[in-house]
Amino acid sequence: MGIAEGDTVLIRAGLGAVGRIDGGANAFIGALLRAVGPEGTIMSLAFTDTAFIRRPDPENRFHVSKKSYAGALPNAMIEYEGAERSRHPMCSYVAIGKQALRLTQGHGPESPAYEPIRTLIELRGKCMLVGCVQSSPGFTTTHLAEVDLGLSRRVIFPWLNSTFYEDERGQLKLFRRRDPGMCSSSFYKMYGHYVAHGLLRTGMVGAAYSIIGPAAECYQIDCSVLQADPKFTICDSPTCITCNALRWDRLHRMPLFAFNMIKKRFQ
């Protein structure tokens, strides 16, 4: 699949698609760590849920051991020996290996959400999808490109997304999002551009179709595509709230979105 010793790799995975794994997620992590060796590092998204519009529940606050909605892999990594996790209240990352601290340290409530991806790029790292190429498409480099190009400012009232978190002294504080990610459902549209530049490698991990690509080069393509067409990643779903109601450049679609939601409810 293109993982070599010394690599730094961001992995997102749908482990259920891999098939039976003796030892479960921990065994999968062990296999990844053996692949990158003692000089390498693996990382994953450990993003956590948020409250939209309504006041968040203090009992559901972010803390360093809070479970992620991103699946079995990051949740197993959070508990894995030697793991490091960043402290961003919504978009934390978990990493294991030589560069784990560099990837996570200093990424907290005041930090841009996708800054660890920039560090991954600086490390000449790779992005890998295992078993979620279609179901959760694209690389997180695209979100960083959106922020760097100012596209995240097209999201209406991002501060409506909030959560509580514990600071370093254990005090409860409210966090409001400033740089939200946009809809990623159509990030698969980037695949053709990666392939055209010879960047993607594909293969099977167990029974799971998987892809891997270099983060830096994929990010440059993301920026180029989105700079030419800022609406390139808008999805086709008539009931996607982000693409039809929460972007300033799509505000005209809100009445149709409301109609589609009502129609869906009564179908």
Residue pairs with C-beta under 8 A, 6 or more apart in sequence:
1 128
1 201
1 203
1 205
1 210
1 212
2 126
2 201
2 203
2 212
3 9
3 32
3 35
3 36
3 126
3 128
3 212
4 35
4 36
5 35
5 36
5 37
5 39
5 40
6 36
6 37
6 39
6 40
7 35
7 36
7 40
7 41
7 125
7 126
8 36
8 40
8 41
8 42
8 43
8 97
8 99
8 103
8 120
8 123
8 124
8 125
8 126
9 32
9 36
9 40
9 41
9 42
9 43
9 125
9 126
9 127
9 128
9 212
10 42
10 43
10 44
10 45
10 117
10 120
10 125
10 126
10 127
10 128
10 139
10 140
10 215
11 32
11 42
11 43
11 44
11 73
11 128
11 129
11 130
12 44
12 45
12 70
12 71
12 73
12 128
12 129
12 130
12 132
12 136
12 140
13 28
13 44
13 71
13 72
13 73
13 129
13 130
13 131
13 132
13 208
14 71
14 130
14 131
14 132
14 135
14 136
14 208
15 21
15 25
15 28
15 71
15 72
15 73
15 130
15 131
16 131
17 130
17 131
17 132
17 206
17 207
17 208
17 209
18 28
18 130
18 131
18 205
18 206
18 207
18 208
19 206
19 207
19 208
21 27
21 28
21 206
23 30
24 72
24 76
25 72
25 73
25 75
25 76
26 76
26 80
28 73
28 76
29 42
29 73
29 76
29 77
29 80
29 96
32 42
33 40
33 42
33 96
33 97
36 42
36 97
38 97
38 98
39 98
40 97
40 98
41 95
41 96
41 97
41 98
41 99
41 100
41 103
41 123
41 125
42 77
42 95
42 96
42 97
43 93
43 94
43 95
43 96
43 100
43 103
43 104
43 116
43 120
44 70
44 73
44 74
44 77
44 93
44 94
44 95
45 68
45 70
45 74
45 91
45 93
45 140
46 68
46 70
46 74
46 75
46 77
46 78
46 85
46 86
46 92
46 93
46 94
47 68
47 69
47 70
47 90
47 91
47 92
48 62
48 66
48 67
48 68
48 69
48 89
48 90
48 92
48 163
49 60
49 69
49 163
50 56
50 90
50 161
50 162
50 163
50 177
51 57
51 161
51 162
51 163
52 160
52 161
53 160
55 162
56 162
56 163
56 164
56 174
57 164
58 164
58 172
60 163
60 164
61 163
61 164
61 165
61 166
61 172
62 87
62 89
62 90
62 92
62 163
62 164
62 165
62 166
62 175
63 165
63 166
64 85
64 87
65 78
65 79
67 75
67 78
68 74
68 75
68 78
68 92
68 94
74 94
77 83
77 94
77 95
77 96
78 85
78 94
80 96
82 96
82 97
82 100
83 94
83 95
83 96
83 100
84 94
84 95
84 96
84 100
84 101
84 103
84 104
84 105
85 92
85 93
85 94
85 95
85 104
86 92
86 93
86 94
86 103
86 104
86 105
86 106
86 107
86 108
86 111
86 116
87 107
87 108
87 109
87 165
88 107
88 108
88 109
88 111
88 113
89 109
89 163
89 164
89 165
89 175
90 113
90 161
90 163
90 175
90 177
91 113
91 114
91 181
92 104
92 107
93 103
93 104
93 107
93 116
94 104
95 103
95 104
99 123
102 119
102 123
103 116
103 119
103 120
103 123
104 116
107 115
107 116
109 165
109 167
109 173
109 175
112 147
112 179
113 143
113 147
113 177
113 179
113 180
113 181
114 140
114 143
114 144
114 147
114 179
114 181
117 140
117 141
117 143
117 144
117 215
117 219
118 144
120 127
120 215
121 141
121 144
121 215
121 216
121 219
124 214
124 215
124 216
125 214
125 215
126 212
126 213
126 214
126 215
127 139
127 140
127 141
127 212
127 213
127 214
127 215
127 218
128 210
128 211
128 212
129 136
129 137
129 139
129 210
129 211
129 212
130 205
130 208
130 210
131 205
131 208
131 209
131 210
133 188
133 209
133 210
133 211
134 188
136 184
137 184
137 185
137 186
137 187
137 188
137 191
138 184
138 187
138 188
138 190
138 191
139 187
139 190
139 213
139 215
139 218
139 222
141 215
141 218
141 219
141 222
142 184
142 187
142 190
142 222
142 226
142 233
143 181
143 182
143 184
144 219
144 222
145 219
145 222
145 223
145 226
146 152
146 181
146 182
146 226
146 233
147 179
148 223
149 223
149 226
149 227
149 230
151 182
151 226
151 230
152 158
152 179
152 180
152 181
152 182
154 182
154 230
154 247
154 248
154 249
155 180
155 182
155 242
155 246
155 247
155 248
156 245
156 246
156 247
156 248
156 251
158 176
158 177
158 178
158 179
158 180
159 176
159 177
159 178
161 176
161 177
161 180
162 174
162 175
162 176
162 177
163 174
163 175
164 172
164 173
164 174
164 175
165 172
165 173
165 175
166 172
166 173
167 173
182 233
182 242
182 247
183 233
183 234
183 235
183 240
183 242
183 243
184 233
185 235
185 237
185 240
186 233
186 234
186 235
186 236
187 233
189 232
189 233
190 218
190 221
190 222
190 225
190 233
191 200
191 211
193 221
193 225
194 200
194 213
194 218
194 221
197 217
197 221
199 213
199 214
199 217
199 218
199 221
200 211
200 212
200 213
201 211
201 212
201 213
202 209
202 210
202 211
203 210
204 210
225 232
226 232
226 233
230 249
231 249
234 243
234 247
234 250
235 243
237 243
237 244
238 244
238 256
238 257
238 260
239 257
239 260
239 261
239 264
241 257
243 250
244 250
244 253
244 254
244 256
244 257
244 260
245 251
245 253
245 254
245 257
245 258
